[in-house]
Structures are given as structure tokens and as C-alpha cells.
Amino acid sequence: MKDSSHWKLWWVALLSAVFPVWLLAQPLPPTILRESIQSSAGKGFVFEFTANSDDPKDHRVQVAAGWQTPMVWSLDSTATVNESALGRFQVRIPEPAGTTPLFYRILTEGSAAGLLQITEVMSDNAAVFPDAAGAFWDWIEISNPQDRAIALAGFALSEDPLRPVRWRFPERWIQPGQSLVVYASDLDRIGPGNELHTDFRLDAAGETLTLSDAEGRVVDQVVVPRLGPNESLGRPPNPEAGEWTVYSKSQVTPGAPNGVVSLGPPLPPPVFSVDSGFYAAGAEVVLNLQASPTNALIRYTTNGDPVTVVSPTWTGPLRIQRSQVVRAKAYLEARSSAESLRSYFFGISHDLPVISLAAAASNFDFKNGYLIGMGTGVLSTSGQVLQSYPYSGSNAWKDREIEVGFEFFDTDRQSKVRQKVGMSVYGGWGSRGYPQKSYALSARAKYGDGNLAYRFFPDRPMDQFEALVLRNSGNDNQSTHQTAVRSPITQFGPVTSYGSYFVNGQFTLMRDAMMERLIADTGLDTQAYRPTVVYLNGD
């Protein structure tokens, strides 16, 4: 494939037959082989370079004379380019006349796209294609569709679209029609039998995988959806089957041509006709959901519960007049899509950022909620609290994490982040012993994305987070029993102490954050802080 908008460049300068060859620069491929440069009186110069090409006509020799700024380049019709070996080319330049410095450059025409292909990916390998040590790592298959061998040195793989050049291939050739399997193990090594291991792993719930050439140009890219254990995403051999298809455990073919029989194309999540947003009181949102293919079944919830095979079937449209979160998944035969969610708020106005969480309400039940319930060890059948603060027998003290839908709206009321995260109670007595807890929101691969990609704190440069903490302000939170919208702390037992923290005559809930701000210029590491309004299932 040719594309004159892409050029590879290197330079060499010749001063005349009485001076040695002078290399000015050696950027990315084509790569000059310095040891091959030769000169002899009356016979000119001969030097070699390597490039991913099999046609000498792809390479043009240009010359510029003297120390002009800018240099004036022209085609050197006297120079010849010949292939001396696989991927290796020889340039012959006649003896220059006079003593004027001459600068030469090679321009290589070509496009990176399609040079190599990602042909199969497994992101949740439980029992398929182990490495030499018997470990089951996720794997990526790279294939050469060209009719010539390709030098892999310098090519790169990455699971981060913002960092397309992450792990580079070592020196190795891939022959025409050949496939090569790379383990995404995070081991970054060449294993027994020359097996290759990247320095990253793949997210089982979805990933964007990029293959780049030595110059950082994208050669191939694939969005890998959530796959089941031992399933792979691959290019089918028959074009009419589409660009990508899903293979089952018995159908995967690492290192070999992909088969015709498969589970079918990946199943995308349902498409919402109306995006998340804030609406006036009394307004109505008429929501439609669409699946692809159209014969896929859509199931959904509006109470925060995650979607399952027993959730209501979509018959639409849905008329929404109160604040709530809609979650939806597509189902087709034995396959299901990733889950989509949207948050709709009515009659709500905030100057602060808003976080919308969606989870089964039973997780937050006072009596026996999975995260914060008092539990049978603390609460009697008659409702009597059997322990005193900090109620160490309650569910809040158990090491538990639930999957929740997370959506973040910045002060412009636009949704900036929407994904699943893990939610767990965070902190000690000042959290687990109070009605209002602190929570950690953790981005994990098993939920779909290992990062929260947004600049949540405008005064800090970070825009990638593995976790966020929703803090109740710790011991400063003893005053929350005087806030009307909170459950009284006496519901837990007798009051043992009071706190008095004031701003504008009211309780603050910001003492720790204020202290962090006061020492922000001392050079010490401090926590970022941003007041935020949090809604659970629209409430």
C-alpha cells in the first residue's frame, strides 16, 4: 500500500572523494548501516540501509549542495538503489566532482496501515494456550499479510490509546503469511523457545489494542469488547462474516489461521436515544433503546440494580419524569453485551460537581445491607442495637466490595466519565461507626477499565486515577446528626460526644480538607479535595 503523505528520512553527507563520509543524523528507519559505507577513488560511494520494503523503487535519493539554509533538495538521477538482501538495500553514488559539500537523503514512500495485522486476541485466558512454564496468560496474535518478510524490530504494542508505543518487539522477522503470538503477561521478557511477553496485561472487560510501527504510526488497532473466559476476538477468513468475530474455547487458533466457524460478531451494548442530563421539574424524557443486531433482546433496570437475565425486557419507549438511573444490556443466544447506563435528574440544580452511583439498594439497607448494614451480630430481631460505637460487628467492618455504575458530571453539567467501578467502605472509626460512611471507588480491569481517566481536581495535573475516595470528613462528621437529611446518629445508640466545627455559623464537614490546603505550599504530599454532590440511584 502506497501513500505519498508518509515519508521516512535519513541523511548522509559527502564532502568529496578526499574527505570521509560524514553521517549527520540517523533517526527512525530506514536505518543506515554505518559499517557498510565505503569509498574508493574514482568509484564513488556505496552504503547500505535496512527498511521494511522489498521494492528498491520505494526509495528515492535526493541531494543538496553546500551549506544553504534551508537546504535545496533535488532528485539525484545518478544514484542507484538495489536490494542486497532481505530488507537490506545498497545505494551507489558516483564520485562527486569538486570540493563542495554534498548532503544526501533517502526518502522511503509507504503507508504503515495494513503492514501487519492484529488477527486474534484473548483477554481472559483461563485454560487455552499456556506459555512454556504452563501459565495461562492473555495473548495477542500478530500476522503478516504481505508477500514479503517484515522486520518486527521497533514495532510496538500498547493497551493504552494515549500511549500507542509502549512495548517494543525485539529483533525478529515474521515471514509472509506467518502469525506470531505474544503473551500479555506484564513480564516483559523473551521466554523459553523465544516466546515473547509484553510489559502489560489486558482488561478482561474490554480494551483498545494498538499496533504501531517504529515511527509511532498506527499499523492496526482493535477495540476488544468484554469477552467470556477462554473466548477470543479474531478476524474471520471470510470477509462476508464482518471484520471481527468471537471464537469459543474450542474454536480459538493461536498462531494458526482463524476458522470459519465462530460465535458471531461481538455484541455491542444498547444505544440510548437520550443522553444523561439535568432536566427541569415537570419535564419528561422519552427514552428509546436500540440493539444491534435488531433481533437482540434488551433487558434493563431503573432502580439501580445491575442487569441480569431475569431483568425486565425492553418494550419501550420509557417515559421518565423523576430522577433515576437506567441500566441496559443486550442479549443474543448465549452472549451478552457490556452494560450501558445513563443518569437522568429532574428539578435539581447544583454549582458543585455531581456523582451518580447505581447499585442495588439492598446493599445500603440499615438492618443488613451488604456494605453498611448493622447485621445480626449488632441488631437484634426486635431492632435493638446490641453494641456501642464503633459497632465493630456490623457489615461496615467487613472487607467487601460491590460493583456499581459510576457517572461524573462536572460543573458544566456534562457527563465526563461513565463506567463501572468497585465500591467499598473506606476508613476506620470515623467512617464505619457513623451513619454516613466514606467510600473508595476503585477502577479495576474486571469491571471494564483499570483507570478513571479525567482531571477530577482542576488544581492538580493528574488525569488518570486508579481510585477516588468519597469522604464523610472523618471525625468532623460527628455533627451530621444535626443535618436534617441524615439519619440521627442516636439510631445507633446513645450520644457519646459532640463536635463543634463552624463556618458561617454552621457545621463544616471540611476540617481535614482545610488542613490539607493550609500546608499545600510546604512541599509535602497532600490530598486533593473537591466538594461533590453524590446521588445513589437518583436519590
Stockholm file with secondary structure:
# STOCKHOLM 1.0

chainA/1-539         MKDSSHWKLWWVALLSAVFPVWLLAQPLPPTILRESIQSSAGKGFVFEFTANSDDPKDHRVQVAAGWQTPMVWSLDSTATVNESALGRFQVRIPEPAGTTPLFYRILTEGSAAGLLQITEVMSDNAAVFPDAAGAFWDWIEISNPQDRAIALAGFALSEDPLRPVRWRFPERWIQPGQSLVVYASDLDRIGPGNELHTDFRLDAAGETLTLSDAEGRVVDQVVVPRLGPNESLGRPPNPEAGEWTVYSKSQVTPGAPNGVVSLGPPLPPPVFSVDSGFYAAGAEVVLNLQASPTNALIRYTTNGDPVTVVSPTWTGPLRIQRSQVVRAKAYLEARSSAESLRSYFFGISHDLPVISLAAAASNFDFKNGYLIGMGTGVLSTSGQVLQSYPYSGSNAWKDREIEVGFEFFDTDRQSKVRQKVGMSVYGGWGSRGYPQKSYALSARAKYGDGNLAYRFFPDRPMDQFEALVLRNSGNDNQSTHQTAVRSPITQFGPVTSYGSYFVNGQFTLMRDAMMERLIADTGLDTQAYRPTVVYLNGD
#=GR chainA/1-539 SS CCCTTCEEEEEEEECCTTSCEEEEECCSSSEEEEEEEEEETTTEEEEEEECSCSCGGGEEEEEEESSCSSCCCEECTTCEEEEEETTEEEEEECCCCSSCCEEEEEEEECCCTTSSEEEEEESSCSSSSCCTTSCCCEEEEEECCSSSCEECTTCEEESCTTCCCCEECCSCEECTTCEEEEEECSCCEECGGGCEECSCCCCTTCEEEEEECTTSCEEEEEEECCCCTTCEEECCSSGGGCSCEEECTTTCCTTSCCCSCCSBSCCCCCEESSCSEEECTTCCEEECEECSSTTSEEEEESSSCCCCTTSCBCCSCEEECSCEEEEEEEEETTEECCCEEEEEEESCCCSSCEEEEECCGGGGCTTTCTTTCCCTTTBCTTSCBCSCTTCTTSGGGSCCCEEEEEEEECTTSCEEEEEEEEEEEESSHHHHTSSSCEEEEECCGGGTCSCEESCCCTTSCCCEESEEEECCCGGGGGGGGGSTTSCCGGGTSCCCCCCCCEETTEECSCHHHHHHHHTGGGTSCCCCCCCCEEEETTC
#=GC SS_cons         CCCTTCEEEEEEEECCTTSCEEEEECCSSSEEEEEEEEEETTTEEEEEEECSCSCGGGEEEEEEESSCSSCCCEECTTCEEEEEETTEEEEEECCCCSSCCEEEEEEEECCCTTSSEEEEEESSCSSSSCCTTSCCCEEEEEECCSSSCEECTTCEEESCTTCCCCEECCSCEECTTCEEEEEECSCCEECGGGCEECSCCCCTTCEEEEEECTTSCEEEEEEECCCCTTCEEECCSSGGGCSCEEECTTTCCTTSCCCSCCSBSCCCCCEESSCSEEECTTCCEEECEECSSTTSEEEEESSSCCCCTTSCBCCSCEEECSCEEEEEEEEETTEECCCEEEEEEESCCCSSCEEEEECCGGGGCTTTCTTTCCCTTTBCTTSCBCSCTTCTTSGGGSCCCEEEEEEEECTTSCEEEEEEEEEEEESSHHHHTSSSCEEEEECCGGGTCSCEESCCCTTSCCCEESEEEECCCGGGGGGGGGSTTSCCGGGTSCCCCCCCCEETTEECSCHHHHHHHHTGGGTSCCCCCCCCEEEETTC
//
